[in-house]
């Protein structure tokens, strides 16, 4: 198992690009009629290697099924990361722009449906996340 895990990790590191995970704590501002939610950054950013891919419409593929169901669009991305990467709670993902050299240019939120975390002997080998671009660069409620 260690050999396969190391192979996957090596592939993601060699073929991937830097991505940033920014995690948030959620608090509810109760007492008003609309009960606003506020998101504040939790800890420091996590920089790892991720392997982004475009959504493929190949007949019979998981991407094609999710497209047909309307759960993803052709503008969304999928991102492969190491299995130990935390993907629960509120977070957003920033992709590093290799050509511009800037830390992040596009921010993405996770699409819950379709996310995979295959197990081998009880350990997550990798995570495949479907991501949607945040047009404003922020998650609703982010402060």
Secondary structure, DSSP 8 states (H G I E B T S, - for coil): -HHHHHHHHHHHHHH-EEEEEEEEEEEEETTSTT-EEEEEE-SS-EEEEEEEEE----TTSHHHHHHHTTSS-TT-EEEEEETTS---SEEEEEEEETTTTEEEEEEEEEEEEEEE--EETTEE-EEEEEEEE-TTSS-TTB-
